[in-house]
């Protein structure tokens, strides 16, 4: 069980280490997002906000914030990509 699933916020913070200068961009965004969640749950709000800001900046840097969502939401509330198995077009 992962630290996040177990709601072990200290363990999650340890697992989501601060990305280094050589960390691949996608991995860095994911690490920073996980840190932001763990820090928020630990009540360390200024640090959490900084981690989320850094994750958002990294996401913009790799073009994630400029992409449209993969698929529209179906009437059942599930994205069509999950319901049909379809893959998004670039």
Secondary structure as UniProt FT lines:
FT   TURN            3..7
FT   HELIX           9..15
FT   TURN            21..22
FT   HELIX           25..41
FT   TURN            42..43
FT   HELIX           45..61
FT   TURN            62..63
FT   HELIX           64..66
FT   TURN            75..76
FT   HELIX           80..84
//
